[in-house]
Amino acid sequence: MRSTELEARTKGFALRIIKMYGRLPKRVEAEVLGKQVLRSGTGVAANYCEAARARSKAEFIAKLGVVEQELAETKLWLELLVEGDIVPNAKMTELQNETEELLKIIVASMKTLKGR
């Protein structure tokens, strides 16, 4: 996947996270978890944007590591929203699948870059 394609995909992911946050129920636990997932989910796009503009391979790999961390954190918050009975699993499946796919892409990219 090309850098520009992945940049657009992570931006789209962030927009989906924003929309999901706006639809959360107005409950304290939903607000707390929602703000966490909003930060980490939008952080994926912001940090990938930074990675795409890295000045060296080492910097690119390091910034991809931050993207990986943000995705792993987002994955946890999404799971807690479902497992905490705040959001039905059916409404979260696509977003959780995209989180997993992006995580696999980032991890594979880092492995490839480190192997070069």
CYANA upper distance limits for C-alpha pairs under 8 A (distance plus 0.5 A):
  1 MET  CA      5 GLU  CA      6.98
  1 MET  CA      6 LEU  CA      7.05
  2 ARG  CA      6 LEU  CA      6.76
  3 SER  CA      7 GLU  CA      6.53
  3 SER  CA     52 ALA  CA      7.05
  4 THR  CA      8 ALA  CA      6.72
  5 GLU  CA      9 ARG  CA      6.64
  6 LEU  CA     10 THR  CA      6.53
  7 GLU  CA     11 LYS  CA      6.70
  7 GLU  CA     45 ALA  CA      7.39
  7 GLU  CA     48 TYR  CA      6.99
  7 GLU  CA     49 CYS  CA      6.74
  7 GLU  CA     52 ALA  CA      8.26
  8 ALA  CA     12 GLY  CA      6.62
  9 ARG  CA     13 PHE  CA      6.63
 10 THR  CA     14 ALA  CA      6.72
 10 THR  CA     44 VAL  CA      6.93
 10 THR  CA     45 ALA  CA      5.21
 10 THR  CA     48 TYR  CA      7.82
 10 THR  CA    102 LEU  CA      8.42
 11 LYS  CA     15 LEU  CA      6.81
 11 LYS  CA     42 THR  CA      8.26
 11 LYS  CA     45 ALA  CA      5.56
 11 LYS  CA     46 ALA  CA      8.50
 12 GLY  CA     16 ARG  CA      6.77
 13 PHE  CA     17 ILE  CA      6.78
 13 PHE  CA     41 GLY  CA      7.87
 13 PHE  CA     42 THR  CA      8.19
 13 PHE  CA     45 ALA  CA      8.02
 13 PHE  CA     95 LEU  CA      8.47
 13 PHE  CA     98 GLU  CA      8.10
 14 ALA  CA     18 ILE  CA      6.76
 14 ALA  CA     41 GLY  CA      6.11
 14 ALA  CA     42 THR  CA      4.98
 14 ALA  CA     43 GLY  CA      8.26
 14 ALA  CA     44 VAL  CA      7.67
 14 ALA  CA     45 ALA  CA      6.70
 15 LEU  CA     19 LYS  CA      6.80
 15 LEU  CA     42 THR  CA      8.09
 16 ARG  CA     20 MET  CA      6.58
 16 ARG  CA     95 LEU  CA      8.13
 17 ILE  CA     21 TYR  CA      6.61
 17 ILE  CA     37 VAL  CA      7.97
 17 ILE  CA     38 LEU  CA      6.71
 17 ILE  CA     41 GLY  CA      6.58
 17 ILE  CA     42 THR  CA      7.56
 17 ILE  CA     95 LEU  CA      8.42
 18 ILE  CA     22 GLY  CA      6.89
 18 ILE  CA     38 LEU  CA      6.86
 18 ILE  CA     42 THR  CA      8.19
 19 LYS  CA     23 ARG  CA      7.06
 20 MET  CA     24 LEU  CA      7.04
 21 TYR  CA     34 GLY  CA      6.23
 21 TYR  CA     35 LYS  CA      8.14
 21 TYR  CA     38 LEU  CA      7.17
 24 LEU  CA     30 ALA  CA      6.89
 24 LEU  CA     31 GLU  CA      8.12
 24 LEU  CA     34 GLY  CA      7.84
 24 LEU  CA     86 ILE  CA      8.35
 24 LEU  CA     87 VAL  CA      7.89
 25 PRO  CA     30 ALA  CA      6.83
 25 PRO  CA     31 GLU  CA      8.50
 25 PRO  CA     86 ILE  CA      7.85
 26 LYS  CA     30 ALA  CA      7.27
 26 LYS  CA     31 GLU  CA      7.44
 27 ARG  CA     31 GLU  CA      6.69
 28 VAL  CA     32 VAL  CA      6.75
 29 GLU  CA     33 LEU  CA      6.62
 30 ALA  CA     34 GLY  CA      6.03
 30 ALA  CA     81 LEU  CA      7.74
 30 ALA  CA     86 ILE  CA      6.91
 31 GLU  CA     35 LYS  CA      6.51
 32 VAL  CA     36 GLN  CA      7.05
 33 LEU  CA     37 VAL  CA      6.78
 33 LEU  CA     77 TRP  CA      6.80
 33 LEU  CA     80 LEU  CA      8.19
 33 LEU  CA     81 LEU  CA      7.44
 34 GLY  CA     38 LEU  CA      6.45
 34 GLY  CA     77 TRP  CA      8.29
 35 LYS  CA     39 ARG  CA      6.69
 36 GLN  CA     40 SER  CA      6.81
 36 GLN  CA     74 THR  CA      8.43
 36 GLN  CA     77 TRP  CA      7.44
 37 VAL  CA     41 GLY  CA      6.00
 37 VAL  CA     73 GLU  CA      8.19
 37 VAL  CA     74 THR  CA      5.88
 37 VAL  CA     77 TRP  CA      6.06
 37 VAL  CA     78 LEU  CA      7.49
 38 LEU  CA     42 THR  CA      6.46
 39 ARG  CA     43 GLY  CA      6.39
 40 SER  CA     44 VAL  CA      6.94
 40 SER  CA     70 GLU  CA      5.60
 40 SER  CA     71 LEU  CA      7.55
 40 SER  CA     73 GLU  CA      6.93
 40 SER  CA     74 THR  CA      6.01
 41 GLY  CA     45 ALA  CA      8.05
 41 GLY  CA     70 GLU  CA      7.26
 41 GLY  CA     71 LEU  CA      7.37
 41 GLY  CA     74 THR  CA      6.10
 42 THR  CA     46 ALA  CA      7.04
 43 GLY  CA     47 ASN  CA      6.34
 43 GLY  CA     67 VAL  CA      8.03
 43 GLY  CA     70 GLU  CA      6.88
 44 VAL  CA     48 TYR  CA      6.58
 44 VAL  CA     67 VAL  CA      5.73
 44 VAL  CA     68 GLU  CA      8.46
 44 VAL  CA     70 GLU  CA      6.16
 44 VAL  CA     71 LEU  CA      6.89
 45 ALA  CA     49 CYS  CA      6.55
 45 ALA  CA     67 VAL  CA      8.45
 46 ALA  CA     50 GLU  CA      6.96
 47 ASN  CA     51 ALA  CA      6.63
 47 ASN  CA     63 LYS  CA      7.17
 47 ASN  CA     64 LEU  CA      8.09
 47 ASN  CA     66 VAL  CA      7.31
 47 ASN  CA     67 VAL  CA      6.27
 48 TYR  CA     52 ALA  CA      6.58
 48 TYR  CA     63 LYS  CA      7.70
 48 TYR  CA     64 LEU  CA      7.19
 48 TYR  CA     67 VAL  CA      6.64
 49 CYS  CA     53 ARG  CA      7.22
 50 GLU  CA     54 ALA  CA      6.99
 50 GLU  CA     63 LYS  CA      7.63
 51 ALA  CA     59 GLU  CA      7.91
 51 ALA  CA     60 PHE  CA      5.55
 51 ALA  CA     61 ILE  CA      8.24
 51 ALA  CA     63 LYS  CA      5.53
 51 ALA  CA     64 LEU  CA      6.65
 52 ALA  CA     60 PHE  CA      7.49
 53 ARG  CA     60 PHE  CA      8.33
 54 ALA  CA     59 GLU  CA      6.16
 54 ALA  CA     60 PHE  CA      5.59
 54 ALA  CA     63 LYS  CA      8.43
 55 ARG  CA     59 GLU  CA      7.03
 55 ARG  CA     60 PHE  CA      7.88
 56 SER  CA     60 PHE  CA      6.66
 57 LYS  CA     61 ILE  CA      6.67
 57 LYS  CA    113 LEU  CA      8.21
 58 ALA  CA     62 ALA  CA      6.66
 59 GLU  CA     63 LYS  CA      6.62
 60 PHE  CA     64 LEU  CA      6.61
 61 ILE  CA     65 GLY  CA      6.76
 61 ILE  CA    110 MET  CA      6.52
 61 ILE  CA    113 LEU  CA      7.73
 61 ILE  CA    114 LYS  CA      8.25
 62 ALA  CA     66 VAL  CA      7.27
 63 LYS  CA     67 VAL  CA      7.01
 64 LEU  CA     68 GLU  CA      6.67
 64 LEU  CA    106 ILE  CA      7.19
 64 LEU  CA    110 MET  CA      7.47
 65 GLY  CA     69 GLN  CA      6.81
 65 GLY  CA    110 MET  CA      8.28
 66 VAL  CA     70 GLU  CA      6.73
 67 VAL  CA     71 LEU  CA      6.68
 67 VAL  CA    106 ILE  CA      8.04
 68 GLU  CA     72 ALA  CA      6.66
 68 GLU  CA    103 LEU  CA      6.65
 68 GLU  CA    106 ILE  CA      6.89
 68 GLU  CA    107 VAL  CA      7.50
 69 GLN  CA     73 GLU  CA      6.64
 70 GLU  CA     74 THR  CA      6.55
 71 LEU  CA     75 LYS  CA      6.56
 71 LEU  CA     99 THR  CA      6.88
 71 LEU  CA    102 LEU  CA      8.11
 71 LEU  CA    103 LEU  CA      6.60
 72 ALA  CA     76 LEU  CA      6.97
 72 ALA  CA    103 LEU  CA      7.83
 73 GLU  CA     77 TRP  CA      6.92
 74 THR  CA     78 LEU  CA      6.64
 74 THR  CA     99 THR  CA      7.98
 75 LYS  CA     79 GLU  CA      6.70
 75 LYS  CA     96 GLN  CA      7.21
 75 LYS  CA     99 THR  CA      6.86
 75 LYS  CA    100 GLU  CA      8.06
 76 LEU  CA     80 LEU  CA      6.70
 77 TRP  CA     81 LEU  CA      6.71
 78 LEU  CA     82 VAL  CA      6.97
 78 LEU  CA     92 MET  CA      7.97
 78 LEU  CA     96 GLN  CA      7.35
 79 GLU  CA     83 GLU  CA      6.40
 80 LEU  CA     84 GLY  CA      5.92
 81 LEU  CA     85 ASP  CA      6.99
 81 LEU  CA     86 ILE  CA      5.72
 81 LEU  CA     87 VAL  CA      6.17
 82 VAL  CA     86 ILE  CA      6.41
 82 VAL  CA     87 VAL  CA      5.57
 82 VAL  CA     88 PRO  CA      6.37
 82 VAL  CA     89 ASN  CA      6.03
 82 VAL  CA     92 MET  CA      7.87
 87 VAL  CA     91 LYS  CA      7.41
 87 VAL  CA     92 MET  CA      7.65
 88 PRO  CA     92 MET  CA      7.30
 89 ASN  CA     93 THR  CA      6.57
 92 MET  CA     96 GLN  CA      6.57
 93 THR  CA     97 ASN  CA      6.53
 94 GLU  CA     98 GLU  CA      6.69
 95 LEU  CA     99 THR  CA      6.69
 96 GLN  CA    100 GLU  CA      6.82
 97 ASN  CA    101 GLU  CA      6.68
 98 GLU  CA    102 LEU  CA      6.54
 99 THR  CA    103 LEU  CA      6.60
100 GLU  CA    104 LYS  CA      6.70
101 GLU  CA    105 ILE  CA      6.73
102 LEU  CA    106 ILE  CA      6.64
103 LEU  CA    107 VAL  CA      6.61
104 LYS  CA    108 ALA  CA      6.49
105 ILE  CA    109 SER  CA      6.53
106 ILE  CA    110 MET  CA      6.68
107 VAL  CA    111 LYS  CA      6.75
108 ALA  CA    112 THR  CA      6.62
109 SER  CA    113 LEU  CA      6.61
110 MET  CA    114 LYS  CA      6.53
111 LYS  CA    115 GLY  CA      6.62
112 THR  CA    116 ARG  CA      7.07
